[in-house]
Amino acid sequence: MWSVNRAEERRLGSPGVGAELSATLALALPLAGANLSQMAMSVIDTVMVGKLGAVPLAAVALGGGFYFTSVVICLGVLTAVAPLAAYAIGAGNRNAAGRIACSGLVLAALLSVLVIGSMIFANRFLDVIGYDPILTQEVGRFLRAVCWGAPGFLGFVVLRSFLSALNRTRSVMVVLALCVPANAALNWILIFGHLGAPAMGLIGAAYASASVQWLMMLGLLGVVWALRRDDKAPRLHVKPHELPADLARILHVGAPISGLQALEIGVFVTGAALVGLFGADALAAHQIAINYASITFMVPMGIGQAATVRVAAERGAGSLTAARRAAFVAMTLGTGFMAASAIVIWALPRAIVGAYLAVDDPANQPLVALTLRFLLFAALFQVMDGVQVVAAGALRGYEDTVVPMIIAAFGYWGIGFIGGWALMFPLGIGPIGMWWGFVIGLTVVAVLLTVRLYHRTRHEISASSSARHRVRLRRMLFAQHGIDPN
């Protein structure tokens, strides 16, 4: 089996590991930079709203959580555009890639209606569960303003996926890098009332975020428009009779991706809620450690996004061994980066905490001590977190999304969350128990997704080799009997 594929690689001049490494990095580094830019905008929002006081900051944290969860669920569906478009481009059908992206924009518009509707009425849920009426009112005001950015953000997701399939990820990074200072400037103007604008406070932060989400989409739309000068660039166009089939394909691949992301986010959000039962210091320490882990996670996330495109493109071109190589080169990159990240956390935990807290302040010592303990657990799951996100990304290149979602449900909730809860409460370990649950859950998911990826890549190559063997045998038998195989 393998000798046949290696012989074909030599005959076709298929790129080796070095070339694949370069191709993956060329995609992954700009995507990782773009992810970090989005993280930077979130940090800027938190810092600038924090100057308004505790209630606005809490409203942004809670309201932002509602909004972020809603758009991420929709984002998961729309990221299916990347593997579908990359496969079409690899197969030489660039027009199909443009058609899929255009259908994705239509779906983004439809999903935006759902997001806006749910955000307008989300604060009523807080009333039902008994939140402070003042906080509930502020959350409602924030959500009713920020939700109008949803069409821009979801359109941006589709265009980012399309440009990734076209290997234009540097454009994505540049647009987002420019949006970081734009986000800070809009916050400064709208929150505090500079340059003649009224001081809108919390609502100003919401409108600034919504405006930047539209700027992100318009920036990428400008990049796509500029590509029209290239005759080979696919056009964003879909005929009405083609739309239902494309939407069905996107939903078929993307709905399980959305489910996986909801399961992953849900376990961390619920875990934070349980940690908060142990007091303000426990919750603050948890948030600091999770925030730092989220920053390092942006890099393997970018590598996973690159793996999706590289695997799908090679499969579209019929280079199944090259697709397998792309998957495991990306896995190696993600594992290597997160191993280095774990070493940094182990070696410099106080320096990391010092970026968030005054570590020498006696009043902060209980919080500092607890944060240092949580960071050690964050170091433990760094590698597994990198492995699982890259493996999931590579499997998306194979359009394999249902089984990874099931694995996530089992690992994150069936093992990680239940185990963390048992350690926290029945066994009395306290908030550290939930972090043990994170480590165990991520390890289970990482191992199972890696096994799934190994067997999926091997099975596809084996099936292809067997099919070629059957065709050759059929032609040989026909030739022996003087029959034209065509």
Secondary structure as the mmCIF struct_conf table of DSSP 4:
data_model
#
loop_
_struct_conf.conf_type_id
_struct_conf.id
_struct_conf.beg_label_comp_id
_struct_conf.beg_label_asym_id
_struct_conf.beg_label_seq_id
_struct_conf.end_label_comp_id
_struct_conf.end_label_asym_id
_struct_conf.end_label_seq_id
HELX_RH_AL_P HELX_RH_AL_P1 TRP A 2 LEU A 12
TURN_TY1_P TURN_TY1_P1 GLY A 13 GLY A 13
HELX_RH_AL_P HELX_RH_AL_P2 VAL A 17 GLY A 50
TURN_TY1_P TURN_TY1_P2 LYS A 51 LEU A 52
HELX_RH_AL_P HELX_RH_AL_P3 ALA A 54 LEU A 78
TURN_TY1_P TURN_TY1_P3 THR A 79 ALA A 80
HELX_RH_AL_P HELX_RH_AL_P4 VAL A 81 GLY A 90
TURN_TY1_P TURN_TY1_P4 ALA A 91 GLY A 92
HELX_RH_AL_P HELX_RH_AL_P5 ARG A 94 ILE A 120
TURN_TY1_P TURN_TY1_P5 PHE A 121 ALA A 122
HELX_RH_AL_P HELX_RH_AL_P6 ASN A 123 VAL A 128
TURN_TY1_P TURN_TY1_P6 ILE A 129 GLY A 130
HELX_RH_AL_P HELX_RH_AL_P7 PRO A 133 VAL A 146
HELX_RH_3T_P HELX_RH_3T_P1 CYS A 147 GLY A 149
HELX_RH_AL_P HELX_RH_AL_P8 ALA A 150 ALA A 165
TURN_TY1_P TURN_TY1_P7 LEU A 166 ASN A 167
HELX_RH_AL_P HELX_RH_AL_P9 THR A 169 PHE A 192
TURN_TY1_P TURN_TY1_P8 GLY A 193 GLY A 193
TURN_TY1_P TURN_TY1_P9 LEU A 195 GLY A 196
TURN_TY1_P TURN_TY1_P10 GLY A 201 GLY A 201
HELX_RH_AL_P HELX_RH_AL_P10 LEU A 202 ALA A 226
HELX_RH_3T_P HELX_RH_3T_P2 LEU A 227 ARG A 229
BEND BEND1 ASP A 230 ASP A 230
TURN_TY1_P TURN_TY1_P11 ASP A 231 LYS A 232
BEND BEND2 ALA A 233 ALA A 233
HELX_LH_PP_P HELX_LH_PP_P1 PRO A 234 ARG A 235
HELX_RH_3T_P HELX_RH_3T_P3 PRO A 240 GLU A 242
HELX_RH_AL_P HELX_RH_AL_P11 LEU A 243 VAL A 275
HELX_RH_3T_P HELX_RH_3T_P4 GLY A 276 PHE A 278
HELX_RH_AL_P HELX_RH_AL_P12 ALA A 280 GLY A 316
TURN_TY1_P TURN_TY1_P12 ALA A 317 GLY A 318
HELX_RH_AL_P HELX_RH_AL_P13 LEU A 320 ALA A 347
HELX_RH_AL_P HELX_RH_AL_P14 PRO A 349 GLY A 354
TURN_TY1_P TURN_TY1_P13 ALA A 355 TYR A 356
BEND BEND3 LEU A 357 LEU A 357
TURN_TY1_P TURN_TY1_P14 VAL A 359 ASP A 360
HELX_RH_3T_P HELX_RH_3T_P5 PRO A 362 ASN A 364
HELX_RH_AL_P HELX_RH_AL_P15 GLN A 365 GLY A 397
TURN_TY1_P TURN_TY1_P15 TYR A 398 GLU A 399
HELX_RH_AL_P HELX_RH_AL_P16 VAL A 402 ALA A 408
HELX_RH_PI_P HELX_RH_PI_P1 ALA A 409 PHE A 417
HELX_RH_AL_P HELX_RH_AL_P17 ILE A 418 MET A 424
TURN_TY1_P TURN_TY1_P16 PHE A 425 PRO A 426
BEND BEND4 LEU A 427 LEU A 427
TURN_TY1_P TURN_TY1_P17 PRO A 431 PRO A 431
HELX_RH_AL_P HELX_RH_AL_P18 ILE A 432 GLN A 480
TURN_TY1_P TURN_TY1_P18 HIS A 481 GLY A 482
#
